Amino acid sequence: MGWEKILYQYYCPKPAQVEDPCRDVVLEVADIKGIPMFLHLLSEQTLRCIERSPTLTEQILDLERKLSEERSMTGNAGNTHVTARKQ
């Protein structure tokens, strides 16, 4: 495993790590998504194999979409997308 994969695991915030500072500045977190959830952990060779199968590609993208909405999993994402609004 390369250092960048370790950093992704370490630096991607969990929902509470985002919600608490938002509350401090009077923002309400409307949505938190983790993007991508696991594709960033796969090797280029594996990704090329997946791309050769349209069915497999669609299944994996569907899984990515579902996992991105699972709040308990966002700490494992490559990036965190947060939507907040004034309270």
C-alpha positions, 0 to 999 in steps of 0.5 A: 500500500502506498503512502497516499492510501494511508493519507486518504484514510487519515485525512478524510473527516468523519461526519462528526468532525465536520458537523461540530465545527459547522455548528460552531459557526451556526451552519447546519450540515445538509448532506455529507458524501464520501467520493470516491469510496473505494475506487481510489484504493484499486490499482490501475491494472484492476481499474482497466480490467473493470473498464472492459466490462460495461456491466461490471462498470455499471455495478461498481458505479452503482455501489460507489453511489450507494456507499457515498451516501452512507454516512458511517462510511465517509471517513473511508472516502478519497474526498468528503463533499459537504453541503451546509446551510445557515441555521 
